[in-house]
Each structure stands twice: as C-alpha cells, then as structure tokens.
Amino acid sequence: MSRRARTQSSVLAIALIVLAIPLWLGSRLLGGGSGGGGNEPFLVPADFQVKLLRSCLGADAFAAAGVSSGTIASALQAAADELNAHPTALTAADTAFATARVESDRLRARIQSGQASQEEVTSYGAQMTSLASATSSRQAALDAVFAAATANLTAPQRAALTQIRANRAVDHSKDFPIEFLVASRSEAQWVALRDALANEKQAVKYPDTLDATAQTLLANTRGEPAVAAARTSLDSNLPAVQNAWNTAAGTGQ
C-alpha cells in the first residue's frame, strides 16, 4: 500500500472513531448500554423531580416502603420511560385543569353574587364538566407514572407505596410522620392521632401537659408492624435511598 493510501485509510479510521463516540454516548444516555443492570444513565424528562413527587415517588416514600437504594435507579428509569413516551400528557392535563379551574371559579363567583347572566349560569355546568375531565386526565397521567415505577417492586413494597399515596391525597397527611401513612385509618383515627402528636410536641416544652391516653395511642400506633417496619427502614436506609434518588432524578448530577 502506498504512503498516500495509508494516510487516507488512517484519516478515514479517525473520522469513523470521532463519529462513533457521540453515538455511543447517546446510546448510554438513553439507557442502551450493554451492562443490562438497570443503572445506566437515562434520558431525564423535564421537571422530573417535581413529577416524581407529584406521583408520590419521593425518596422518603421509597424508603418507608422498604425499597433499597439499589432498586431506585431502575424504578425511576421506568417512570422516566413512561413520561418520555407520553411527553405532553401531564402538561396538557395541567393546562386544561388550570384553564377550567379559573373559568369555573369566575362563573361561580358571578353566580353567587347574583350578577351572572343566564348564559353564564348555563355554561357553569360545562366548565365543571371540563374541570372534572382535566382532573381525571391529570390523575391518569400520574397513575401511569406511579404504576410504571412500581411495576417491578415486591408486592409488599407496592402495597406500602400505594397506601402512602392514598393517604397523601388527603390534606391532613402533612400532619403525620410518613411511617404513619403506611396504614389505612378512619377519619376519626387520624384526628385522634393528630391530637396525640400535638400533645406530645407541646409536652416537650410543658411536661405537665403530657396526656397518658395520647401517649398510649402513639405507642400502639408506632408498635404496629407496618409502621415499625417503615420507621426502621427510614432510619437505616433513607440517606442511601435519598442519594440514589438524587442521582437518578438528576439532582445529584
């Protein structure tokens, strides 16, 4: 082979390598690496962390459900795959919900003030229907993300996450530690627990206000097997789960 031919061959080889590098990196970014372990980088959707939290897929929920840090990446990749497959579903539902909510609130205010026209009174029903439809679409999009992320978890882990999610849909859930949310309770039971926790907190500053009945209720609740297991898992695994979640969700990169 002549020197000129060898030079041309070398240039061609270098060019092929240069072209191959970004293609290889792209395949890794999309989770197409050959490792097969489920921990390869993947395409992170826009506002991924917010969408995970809205789907009740935060690190604290995973940890309370007993999900290990090594499982987080594959669970979040499944959530990302669902969002990437339907990139406009949640955004469109959010937009439709906001529009219908603003208009229905406006019409309701007009009706309540006695200033609404007959046309506005009639259109109020249609706006409420639009609001209900948008609410349903938004919930369906979040349900799909949740289902994708939890599909390969164990049955007990899915059950715990599902119960936490159901309880967090209620406004008073913020009043309780997350381990209390792994169990289903009646409204009266939640109220009693909330009062007991408030008494316990107050007694830190004013010990003479500590109520024995409240302490018994809290002790029994914390002793429930599901609650105790969730608390143990949080104490031992939350830091590692949080780190894995941050990395997989894009906050740690």
N, C-alpha and C positions, 0 to 999 in steps of 0.2 A: 504493500500500500504506500502511495506517495505521501510526502510530508503534508501536501495540501489536503489530501483526502483524510489523513489522520486528524488534521486540525479541524476540518469540517465536522468529522464524527465527534470530536471532543466538544465542540460548541453545541452540537445537537444534543448530546447527552446532558450537558449542563442545563440547557434550556428545558429539557424534559423534567429534570430534577426540580428546577425552580417552579415549574407549573404543577408538579405533583405535591409540593409541600403545602400550598394553601388548600388543595383538595383534600389532603389527609387531615389537616387541621379542621376543616369544615365537617368532615365525617365524624371526627371526635366530638366536636361541639354539639352535633345533633344526636350524640349517643350512639354512634355507629362504630365505636371502637371494637376491636376484636377481643377485648378482655372478657365480655359477657357477664361481668359480675354485678351489673346494675349500678355501679358507682361512677360511670363515665360522665363527663360534663354533658349537659343537655341544653337545648335552647330554652332560655328562661323567658316566659311571657311578660308582657308589660304589666307593671303593678302586681307582680306575682305574690309578694308578701301579703299585700292587702287582700288579694283574692283568696289566699290560703286562710287567713284569719277569718274572713267572712264565711268561709266554708267550715269553720271550726276545725282547722288543721294546723293549729299553732303548736309550738314545741311543748307547752305545758300540757295540752290535751293528749298529745302522743305519749308523753312521759307518764301521765296519770293512768293511761290505758295500758301501760306496761310494754310499750313499743321500744325496742332497743335502738341505740344510736346508729347501729349498723344497718338498720332497716329504713332509716329516714330517707336516704338518697333515692332509693327505688320507689318509695311511696310518693315522694314529691315529683319524681320524674313522670310517674303515671298521671299525677294531677296536671303537670305541665303539658303532657301529651294531649290530654282532654281539652285544655284551654287552647292549645295551638291548633287542634283540629277544628275548633269552633271559635275562632278569634273574635267574632263580633257578637256572639250570643248574649253574654253577660252585659256588655256595654250597651247593646241595643235595648235590652230589657231595662237597664238602669235609666236610660234616656227616656224611654216610654213611661216608666214609672214616675220620674220626676215631672214630666210634662202633664200627665194625667193627675198627679197629686196637686200641682199648682192650680190647675184649672178647676178641679173638684173643690178645692178649698175656697177658691174665689166664688164659685157658684153657691156653695153652702153659706158663705158669709152674706152673699146677696139675698139668699132666700131667708135666712134668719133675721136679717134686718128689715125684711118686708119690701125691699126695693127691686126684687128680681122680676123680670118680665116673664110672661107665660113661656116664651121660647127658652129662657134660661132655666126655668123650672123643669121643662121637658128634657133639656139637654143634660141636666144634672145626672139623671139616671144613666145616660150613655157614658158620661165621664166616669161614673163609679164602676161601670162595666169595664171600661178601658183600664182603670186603675187595678181592678181585680185581675184582669188578664195579664197586665205587666208584672204584677206581684207574683203571679203563678209562673210566668216565664223566667223571672229572675230567680225564684226558688228552684225551678227545674235546672237551671244552669249551675247553681251552686250544688245542688244534689248530685249532678253528674260529676263534678269535680271531687266531691266527697266520696262517691262510690268508686271512682277510678283509683283514688289514693288508698282506699282501704280494702280493695278487692283481694289483695294477696296477704293481708294480715290474718292472724288467727281469729277464730270465731269469738273468743272472749275479748280480744282487743277491739274488734269491730263493734261488739256489743257495748263496750265501755265508751268508745268514742261516740257511738250513736246516742247513748244516754246523755253524755255530756253535752252533745249538740242540742238535743231536745230541751234540756234544762236551760241552756244558754239562750234559747229563743224566748225565755221568759224574762221580763225586765228585772226581777229581783235577783237574778243569778249573780250579779256583781257583788251581792252582799255576802257571798259564801266562798270559802276556800274551794278550789277546784275538786279536791278529793270528795267533797260532799255531793258533787254533781254526778257521780257515777251511779247513783241510785235514784229510782223514781220515788217521789213523795207527793202527798196531797198538799193542797194549798195551806191547810191548817198546820201541817207538819213543817212546812217551810217557814211559816210565820213564827211558830214556836222556836225553831232553830235560830232564826234571825234575832229574836228577842234574847235567847240564851247567849248568843255570841256578843250581843250588845252589852249584856250584863257582865260577861267575862271581861270584855275590854274596859268597861267602866271600873270594875273591881281592881284593876291594876293600879289605878290612881286612888280609889276609895275602897280599900279591902273590906270594910264593914258592909258594903252593899252586895257582896257576893251571895248569890242565891243558890241554895243546895239543890233545889229541883232543876234549875238551869244547868248546874254542873253535872248532875246525873244524866240529863238528856244529852249533853255534849259528850260525856264519857261513853254512853251507849252508842251514839252515832259514830264516834271515832273508832269504836270497837267493832263495828260492822265489818265483816270480812272484806267486802269490796272496797270500803272506804279505807280500811287499814292497809290493804294491798296497794291502793293508789298512793297513799301517803308515803309508804316505804319506797315505792318506785320513784316518786318525785324526789325524795331525799337522796337516793342513791344514783339516779340516772339523769335528772334534769339538766345538770351542767353539760354532760356529754351530748344529750339529745339536742339541747339548745345550740351547741356548737355545730353539730351536724346539720341542723335545720338552717342555721345562718348560712352555712356554706352552700347547701343545696338550693336554698331560696335566693341566693345571690347577694345576701347582705355581708357575707364573710369573704367575698372575692375581691 
